[in-house]
């Protein structure tokens, strides 16, 4: 499957924000008029690339990426009124901050 730069960028962004895989696949269907199997193939392709880059990541960089994702999720949860989810994100951020300090 040929993946355009725009598709790669958007799908990677959705993955990095922690969006569930099925929702990402459905967004691909809506965004580019793909069938579900085509969307699954696109998401799998980008996820392989993301996973490959994570194998070579250093611990501080990994923690920073995870903290960025959690901050984005907490903000989205607060905007949606899901305060329990936001609180859980902040607890995880606190735990990651403790890991970074060690």
FENJOFEN-V30182 format. One record per backbone hydrogen bond with DSSP energy under -0.5 kcal/mol. NH is the residue of the N-H (numbers start at 1). CO is the residue of the C=O. Records with the same first field share a line. If there is no record, write none. Layout:
NH=CO / CO
//
This chain:
3=1
4=2
8=4
9=5
10=6
11=7
12=8
13=9
14=10
15=11
16=12
17=13
18=15
19=14
24=20
25=21
26=22
27=23
28=24
29=25
30=26
31=27
32=28
33=29
34=28
39=35
40=36
41=37
42=38
43=39
44=40
45=41
46=42
47=43
48=44
49=45
50=46
51=47
52=48
53=49
54=50
55=51
56=52 / 53
57=54
62=58
63=59
64=60
65=61
66=62
67=63
68=64
69=65
70=66
71=67
72=68
73=69
74=70
75=71
76=72
77=73
78=74
79=75
80=76
81=77 / 78
82=77
83=81
86=82
87=83
88=84
89=85
90=86
91=87
92=88
93=89
94=90
95=91
96=92
97=93
98=94
99=95
100=96
101=97
102=98 / 99
//
